[in-house]
Amino acid sequence: MRPSVVRRPAAASFLAALAALAGLTACGGRPAAAPAPVETAPNGAVFNAADAAFARDLLRQRAEEFALIDLTVGRRLDPELTAFLDRAREARAAEVDTTTTWLTDWGKDVPSTVRDHAAGHAGVHAFPEVEKASDADFQERWIATFLDELRDSGRIAAAEATHGANADARDLAASVRDTNEEESHALEELLA
């Protein structure tokens, strides 16, 4: 009877493969990302590059949404849309204030936005196709465009939820997601 032979190369290959698998995430087989380095602001807030990008991107995005909201001034709108606009302005004003404060506190530049450019150039808007729409087409075109903008801010919030380190920024991202879902539902009902 021959003695059994332990094949060390096969065992080593198996262990190497197992180690490689351990480095992959459970959902998708991509290597697990290392956590982003964090910074500490003078006020003690801890944040990372994803948090700063979220604040910058959300500030720009909400400014675009404000610019779109500005286009409704003087237009004939359904009362439901007018009520929606009041709520949307209030939510965005708070988010713009919050993200501006974070960027300042974190020592990051506050970006210029489409609203800054529009204020400097009378009649310049980010949405000429909506601005030029006839009264008969305006509301439907405005809603479709705003829904696109909500999808954009949703992607910004999702990136923060995945990569952010600052608890307040992650909370705001969750709030943006919830607000966007509610607003999308309300606007889709107006289109129906």
C-alpha positions as CSV (number, residue, x, y, z in Angstrom):
1,M,0.0,0.0,0.0
2,R,1.4,3.4,-1.0
3,P,1.4,6.1,1.6
4,S,-0.8,9.0,0.8
5,V,0.9,12.1,-0.4
6,V,-0.1,15.6,0.7
7,R,0.1,17.9,-2.2
8,R,1.3,21.1,-0.8
9,P,1.3,23.0,-4.0
10,A,-2.4,22.3,-4.4
11,A,-3.1,23.2,-0.8
12,A,-1.1,26.4,-1.3
13,S,-3.1,27.2,-4.4
14,F,-6.4,26.6,-2.6
15,L,-5.3,28.9,0.3
16,A,-4.2,31.6,-2.1
17,A,-7.6,31.4,-3.9
18,L,-9.4,31.5,-0.6
19,A,-7.4,34.6,0.4
20,A,-8.2,36.3,-2.9
21,L,-11.9,35.6,-2.4
22,A,-11.7,37.1,1.1
23,G,-10.6,40.4,-0.4
24,L,-13.7,40.6,-2.6
25,T,-17.0,42.1,-1.5
26,A,-20.0,39.8,-1.1
27,C,-22.0,41.7,-3.8
28,G,-20.4,41.8,-7.1
29,G,-16.9,40.4,-6.7
30,R,-15.1,43.7,-6.7
31,P,-12.2,44.3,-4.3
32,A,-13.3,46.0,-1.1
33,A,-12.4,49.7,-1.1
34,A,-10.2,51.0,1.6
35,P,-11.9,53.7,3.7
36,A,-11.2,57.2,2.5
37,P,-8.8,59.2,4.7
38,V,-10.6,61.6,7.0
39,E,-9.8,65.2,7.9
40,T,-10.7,67.1,11.0
41,A,-12.0,70.6,10.7
42,P,-11.1,73.4,13.1
43,N,-14.5,73.0,14.7
44,G,-13.8,69.3,15.3
45,A,-16.0,67.9,12.6
46,V,-14.6,64.8,10.9
47,F,-15.1,64.5,7.2
48,N,-13.5,62.9,4.1
49,A,-13.2,63.9,0.4
50,A,-16.6,62.2,-0.3
51,D,-18.3,64.4,2.2
52,A,-16.7,67.6,0.7
53,A,-17.7,66.4,-2.8
54,F,-21.3,65.8,-1.6
55,A,-21.6,69.2,0.0
56,R,-20.2,70.9,-3.2
57,D,-22.2,68.8,-5.6
58,L,-25.4,69.1,-3.6
59,L,-25.0,72.9,-3.4
60,R,-24.6,73.1,-7.1
61,Q,-27.4,70.7,-7.8
62,R,-29.9,72.4,-5.4
63,A,-28.9,75.8,-7.0
64,E,-29.9,74.3,-10.4
65,E,-33.2,73.2,-8.9
66,F,-33.7,76.7,-7.4
67,A,-33.0,78.2,-10.9
68,L,-35.7,75.9,-12.3
69,I,-38.1,77.0,-9.5
70,D,-37.3,80.6,-10.3
71,L,-38.7,80.0,-13.8
72,T,-42.2,79.4,-12.4
73,V,-42.5,83.0,-11.2
74,G,-45.3,84.8,-13.1
75,R,-46.5,81.5,-14.8
76,R,-50.0,80.1,-14.5
77,L,-49.7,77.0,-12.5
78,D,-52.0,74.5,-10.8
79,P,-52.5,75.2,-7.1
80,E,-51.0,71.9,-6.2
81,L,-47.8,72.8,-8.1
82,T,-47.7,76.2,-6.4
83,A,-47.9,74.5,-3.0
84,F,-45.2,72.0,-4.0
85,L,-43.0,74.9,-5.0
86,D,-43.3,76.6,-1.6
87,R,-42.2,73.4,0.1
88,A,-39.4,72.8,-2.4
89,R,-38.0,76.3,-1.9
90,E,-37.9,75.9,1.9
91,A,-36.2,72.5,1.8
92,R,-33.6,73.7,-0.7
93,A,-32.8,76.9,1.2
94,A,-32.0,74.8,4.3
95,E,-29.8,72.4,2.4
96,V,-27.9,75.2,0.6
97,D,-27.3,77.0,4.0
98,T,-26.1,73.7,5.6
99,T,-23.8,72.7,2.8
100,T,-22.3,76.2,2.5
101,T,-21.7,76.2,6.3
102,W,-20.0,72.8,6.1
103,L,-17.7,73.8,3.2
104,T,-16.7,77.0,5.1
105,D,-16.2,75.1,8.4
106,W,-14.1,72.4,6.6
107,G,-11.9,75.0,4.9
108,K,-13.1,74.1,1.5
109,D,-14.1,76.5,-1.3
110,V,-17.7,77.2,-1.8
111,P,-18.3,76.8,-5.5
112,S,-20.1,79.3,-7.6
113,T,-23.4,78.1,-8.9
114,V,-25.8,78.6,-11.8
115,R,-27.7,81.1,-9.7
116,D,-24.5,83.2,-9.2
117,H,-24.1,83.3,-13.0
118,A,-27.7,84.1,-13.6
119,A,-27.6,86.9,-11.1
120,G,-24.7,88.4,-13.0
121,H,-26.3,88.1,-16.4
122,A,-29.9,89.1,-16.7
123,G,-32.0,86.6,-18.6
124,V,-29.4,83.8,-18.4
125,H,-30.9,80.6,-17.2
126,A,-29.7,77.0,-17.1
127,F,-33.0,75.8,-18.7
128,P,-33.8,77.8,-21.8
129,E,-36.2,75.1,-23.2
130,V,-38.3,75.4,-20.1
131,E,-38.0,79.2,-20.0
132,K,-39.2,79.5,-23.6
133,A,-42.1,77.0,-23.2
134,S,-45.5,78.3,-24.0
135,D,-48.0,78.7,-21.1
136,A,-49.8,75.7,-22.4
137,D,-46.7,73.5,-22.3
138,F,-44.8,75.1,-19.4
139,Q,-46.1,73.1,-16.4
140,E,-45.6,69.7,-18.0
141,R,-42.1,70.6,-19.4
142,W,-41.2,72.1,-16.0
143,I,-42.2,68.9,-14.1
144,A,-40.4,66.6,-16.5
145,T,-37.2,68.7,-16.1
146,F,-37.5,68.9,-12.4
147,L,-37.9,65.1,-12.2
148,D,-34.6,64.8,-14.1
149,E,-33.0,67.2,-11.6
150,L,-34.3,65.1,-8.7
151,R,-32.6,62.0,-10.2
152,D,-29.4,63.9,-10.3
153,S,-29.5,65.0,-6.7
154,G,-30.5,61.4,-5.8
155,R,-27.3,60.1,-7.4
156,I,-25.3,62.7,-5.4
157,A,-27.0,61.5,-2.2
158,A,-26.3,57.8,-3.0
159,A,-22.6,58.5,-3.5
160,E,-22.5,60.1,0.0
161,A,-24.4,57.3,1.6
162,T,-21.8,54.9,0.1
163,H,-18.5,56.8,0.6
164,G,-19.1,59.6,3.2
165,A,-17.7,59.6,6.7
166,N,-19.4,62.6,8.3
167,A,-22.6,61.5,10.2
168,D,-24.4,64.8,9.5
169,A,-23.6,64.6,5.8
170,R,-24.8,61.0,5.7
171,D,-28.0,62.1,7.5
172,L,-28.5,64.9,5.0
173,A,-28.0,62.4,2.1
174,A,-30.7,60.2,3.6
175,S,-33.0,63.2,3.9
176,V,-32.3,64.2,0.3
177,R,-33.2,60.7,-0.8
178,D,-36.5,60.7,1.2
179,T,-37.4,64.2,0.1
180,N,-36.7,63.4,-3.6
181,E,-38.9,60.3,-3.4
182,E,-41.8,62.3,-1.9
183,E,-41.3,65.1,-4.4
184,S,-41.1,62.7,-7.4
185,H,-44.3,61.0,-6.3
186,A,-46.1,64.3,-6.0
187,L,-44.9,65.5,-9.4
188,E,-45.8,62.3,-11.1
189,E,-49.3,62.6,-9.7
190,L,-49.6,66.1,-11.3
191,L,-48.6,64.6,-14.6
192,A,-51.2,61.9,-14.4
